[in-house]
Amino acid sequence: MSLVRRTGTALLLLAAAAFAVASLFGVRFLPILTGSMTPYSPAGSLVVTVPVDAAQIHTGDVIAFKPPAPFVVNGGRPVMHRVQTIGTAAGKPFMTTKGDANQQADPWQVSLDGGQFRKAVFVVPHVGRIFAGGVQSNLMLVAGGVALTMGLGTLRTPAPARRCC
C-alpha cells in the first residue's frame, strides 16, 4: 500500500473516530435542508450542535428544536432558527423563533418547559448535502468502507521478489 493511500486511509479513520467521540459527548451534526437560515447556514450546510439547557437559551441564539405538534414538518426533523424573544405565558417559559432569511417570525411559540434543544456552534458550508440522509449512519458507512478496503488490501498476495543478476 502506498504512503499516499495509507495516509488517506488513516485520515478517513481519524475523521470517523473524531465524529464517533464527538457523538459520545453530545455533539450532533445537522444537515441544513432549506435556505431559511441563509446567510448564517445556507441550504446544504452542516451545523455542529451541542445540547443546551432551556435556561441557557438567549435571544439571538441559533437553536435546533422540534416545533409544536400542529407545525411538525419533514417527519419530525428539528427546525434550526434564531431565537427572537423569550417570554412566559401562564407561568411557563417559551421562545419565538424566525429563520434569518424569512420575512416573518415562525407561527409558533416553543415551550421551554421540558423540551430538548441544541445550540449551533459551528457551520461547515456545502458538507450537509453529503449527510442529508443521516450523519451518524453515513459516517459509520464511511468508516466501514475504509476498514473493508484496508482489510482487502492485506489479502492481496505480494508480487514475487525480482532477482537481479
Buried (B, 14 or more C-beta within 10 A) or exposed (E): EEEEEEEEBEEBBEBBEEBEEBBEEEBBBBBBBBBBBBEBBBBBBBBBBBBBEBEEBEEEBBBBBBBBEEEEEEEEBBBBBBBEEBEEEEEEBBBBBBBBBBEEBBEBBBBBEEBEBBBBEEBBEEBBEEBBEEBEEBBBEBBEEBBEEBEEEEEEEEEEEEEEE
